[in-house]
Amino acid sequence: MRKLKSVFAVILVLTMLICVFVGCNAKYSVIEEEIYALDTVINMTVYSENQNAVNSAKAEIRRLEALFSVTNSTSDISRVNSASGTFVSVSDECFSLISTALDVSDKTNGNFDITIYPAVKLWGFTTLDKYVPTKEELDDVKSRIDYKQVRLDSTSKSVNIPQGVSLDLGGIAKGYISDQASQILKEQGVTSAILNLGGNIKLVGSKPNGESYKIGIKSPFNDGNFGIITAEDTNISTAGGYERYFESDGKHYHHILNPYTASPADTDVLSATVVGEKGEVCDALSTAIVVSGSKNASGIFANYPDYNFIIFTENSVFVSENISDNFVLTDNYRDFKIIII
């Protein structure tokens, strides 16, 4: 009997929050909320007395989840998947996000691909019944993974995919939703907040006392954080094969799949963190770098000069020069070599 084990993104959420030093003080009002959405635990820490703003942000998360969820039969994505072969009109938000996803695919040499869903489903990552596919099964789904098969009509805001192809926005939606939820907070007067959507962190402003936030980045070795980044008013997205996985016959299979092999990515990158303005781009790029590996990531860096990267390998950490002064290794990882990129 196969031995299966699954550790979900909630572990990442809880561990990363341990190192969010917010400088709490009794003079600052704070609202803390925890909800389950987007297949993960979402934590919101909002420095405000405005509960209506928090409720509005939560409602926005639910609304966008209903549009993007691949498992919701009435979502925009499910309607596109069900109507393979014909154009389907979608919401402005969904059309924009798919457009961004395809652009990221182009700029990452296909290492990020929203047509990965047939492989995700085959491996059982959408259910509790994990499965190691046969070579024949992998060959079949590989033929149906290619973002270049997606057709967009900007006039009608409609999407077309061939029969057998399926879309999944799971690798980009949380970053987008974190930006939209934070915008709701800002519009209602919130100037300091931390939103954590399953490893996609959105920082609104700075701490209430004016200091920057300190965010811990979880070690793939499950022994705390390997580094701490000081930042404010930005997005920080981390992806790694330790987030969600299972074991079968002594082998480890994680949920970040390589579009070219339809199998878990097998590179030297154990964890990739991206820091930048747009949450959806950070979300997608963190996945792409895990798939590409550190040696093949230079093209990604070149195509996204306004984004910063922290890449964890077995004995080195690659850090963008722009944020190198704001990043430190924790005590357990002082022996790791920092390589400036």
N, C-alpha and C positions, 0 to 999 in steps of 0.2 A: 504494500500500500504506500502511495506517495505521501511523503511528509510535507505538508504545506504550512507556510507561515507568512502572515501579512502584517506589516507595520504601516499604518496610514499616516498621512501628513499631519495629523493632530500632534504627533510627537515633535515634529519640526516646529509647529506653532508654539507649543508650550515651552520648549527648550530655548527657542530664540527670544521669547519674551522675558526669560530670566535675566537677560543682560540689557534690558531696556531701562536705563537709569533715568527716571523722569524728574528727579529733583522735587519730590512731593513736598508740599508745604501746606499747613492747615489753611492758609489764606486763599488757596486755589480750590475752586469747586471742581469735582471730577465725576464723570458718569462712566461707569464700566459696564459693557454689555458683551454677552457671548451668545452667538447663535450658530446653528448648523445650517449651512447652505453651500452650494457648489461642491458637494461631496467632501466638505472639510469643516473644521471648526473655525469660526471667524470671531476674532476678538477686537473690540473697539474701546479705546481709552480716550475720552473726550473731555478736555478741560473747559467745562462750561456748565451753566445751570440750565441750558436750553435742551430739555428732554425732547421737545418737538423736533429739533434739528436732528437728533440722534434717531428718532423714530422715522423721520423722512429718509435718512441715509439707509436705514435697514429696509425700508420699503423699496428704495431704488435697487438695492442688492437683489431682493426677491423678484422685482419686475424684470431686471436684466437676466437673471437666472432663467426665468420662464421663456425668454427669447432664445437663449443660447444653449440650453441643456440638450444634450444628445439623447438622453433617456426620457425626456418629456415629449410625448407623442404630438402635442400641439405647438411645440416650439418652432421657431423659424427654421432652425437647423434640421429638425426631424421632418418638417414638410419638404425641405429641399432633398433630403435623403430618400424620402418616400416617393418623390416624383422624378427619379433619375431619368434623364433623357429629355426633360422639358424645362423651360424657364419658369422659375417660381419667384413671385414678388416677395420681398422681405422688408423688414423695418429698416429705417435709415441707420440705426445703430448696428444691426447685423451686417448690412451691406458694407458699412465703413470698416468694421472689424475684419470681415473676410478680405477686403481690399488690402488692409494693412498686413494681414497674414500672408497673402500672396507676395507682397512686396518684400517682406522679411525672408520668405522662401527663396526668392530671386537673389537677395543679397547675402544669403548664407549657403548658397550652392545646394539648396534642397535639404539641408540638414534639419530644417524645421518644415513640417509639412502637415497641413490640416486634413489631408486625405488619408491619414494614418489609421483612421478608425477601424477598417476591416482587420488590421493586425491587433489593435487594442482589444477588440472583441474576441478575436481568435484566442489570444492568450488568457482571456478571462478576467482582464482588469476592470471590466464593467460589472462584474459579478463576484460572488464569493467562491466560485468554482474555477480556480486557477488551473491552467492546462499548458503543457509543453507540446507545441505543435510538431507534426512530422515535416520532413523536408518538402514533401509534395504539397502539404497545406501552406507552407511558407511561400513556396514558389507561386502558388495560386494567388495569395493576397498581395505579393510583391507586384504582380502585374496590374493591380488595381490601385496602387499608391503612386500618385504623380500629380502634384499641385497644378501642373501645366494643363491638366485636363479640365480645370474649373473655368467656366465662362461667366463673365459678368456683363450686364447691360446697365450702364450708368443712367440711361434715360428713364428706364422703368424700375430701376433699383431691383433687378431680378438676377437670379443665380441659376446656372445650369451645370449639371454634372452628368457624365455618362452612366449608363446602367452598370451596376456593380461597384461604383465608387461611392464613398460615404465621407462626410465631413465631420470633424470633431474639433471644437474650439477650446477644448480643455487646456491646451498649452498656452493660451493667450488671453482667455476671457477674464480670469481672476485679476490680472493686471489692469485690464481696461475697467472692470467694475470697481476696483479700488479707487481709480481716478474719479469716476463718476460719483461715487458715494462721498468722496472727500469734497468734491465740488459743491454738493448739496450742503454739506456742513459749512463751507466757507460762505456760501450765499446767505446762510442764516446766522452769520456773525461769529462762527467758531474760528479761532486763530491758532489753537494748539490741539493736536490730536494725533493718535497713532492707530492706524487700521492694519490689522494683520489677517490677510486672507490666505491661509494655508501656505505661508512662506513668502507671500507677496506683501511686502510692508509698504504702506503709504504714510509718509510723515507730513503732517500739516503744520507748517510754520516751525517754530522751535519750542522748547519747553516754556511753560508759563513764566519762568524767571529769566527768559531770554537766552539761556544756554542751549547749545546743540544737543540733540539726542545721542546716546551711545547705544548702538545696536550690536548684539552678539550674533556671530555667524556660527551655526552648529557644526561640530566636527562630524565628518562621515564615519568616524570610528566610535561614535556614540559615547564619548567621554567629555561632554560639555561643549564649550565653544572653542574654535581654534583661533578666532580673531574677533576684534571689535572695531567697528567703523563709527566715526563721529560724523553726523550729517544732520541736515534739516531741510524741510520743504522739498522732498524728493521721493523717488521710488527705489526700493531695494528688493530685488527678486532673486531668490536662490533656488536652484534645482540640483538634485543629486539622486543617485540610485539607491540611497539608503532610505528615502522617504516612503516608498511603497514597493514592496517586493514579496516574493514567496520563495521557498526552497523546495526542491524536488530531487530525490536521489542524491542528496548532498550538494547540489548545485544551486547557486543564487541567481534568481531572475528578477530584475527590477523593471519598473513600468516605463522608463524612458526608452522608447523604441527607435531604432535607426530606420528611417524610411527606405534605405537601400537594401536592407537585409530583412526587414519586418521582424527583427529580433531585438532584444535589449542591447543598447549601445555598449560597445566593449572598447573603451579608450582609457587613457591615463587620467582623464578628468573625473575626479570623485565628487566634486562640488563646484558649481559655477554661480557666482553672484554678479548681478548687473545693476548698476546704479545710474539712474537717469530721469529725464523729464516725463516720459510717457510710460505708464505702467504696463501697457500691452506689449510694447517693444522690449522692455526689460524682461517680462515674463517669457516671451518667445525666444529671445537671445540666450537666456540662461539654459534653456533646453537645447538650443542649437549647438552651444559650446560643449555641453556634455557629449553630444553625438559626434561632433567634429574631432574632438581631442585637441590638446594644447598646440601640437605641431601644425595643425591645419586651421587654426583659429585666426591667423594673422589677417586673412581677408575680411573676416567679420569685424575685427578691430578697425581696419581701414575704412570699411563702409559705414561705421558708426562712430565717427570721431568725437561726437558730443556725449557718448556714453562711456562709463568707466566699469572696469572688470576686476574681479577678485576670483582667481581660479586655483583651486586646491587639488594638488596631485599627491602622490605617495610621500614625497619628501620635500616638495617645493610649493610655494605660493606665488603665483603671478599676480601683480598688482599694477593697475594703471598709474602712470606717473602723476596724473592730476589729483589723485586721492591718496597717494602714498603717505603724505604727511598726516592724514586723518585715519590711518589704519595701523593697528598694532596687533601682534600675535599675543595670545594668552600664554601664561607661564608654561603650560604643558607642551607648547609648540615653539618655544624659543630656539630650538635647534633647527627648525625648518629654514630653508633658504628662501629669502624673498627676492623675486626676480621682477624688476621694473619693466613694464611694457608700454 
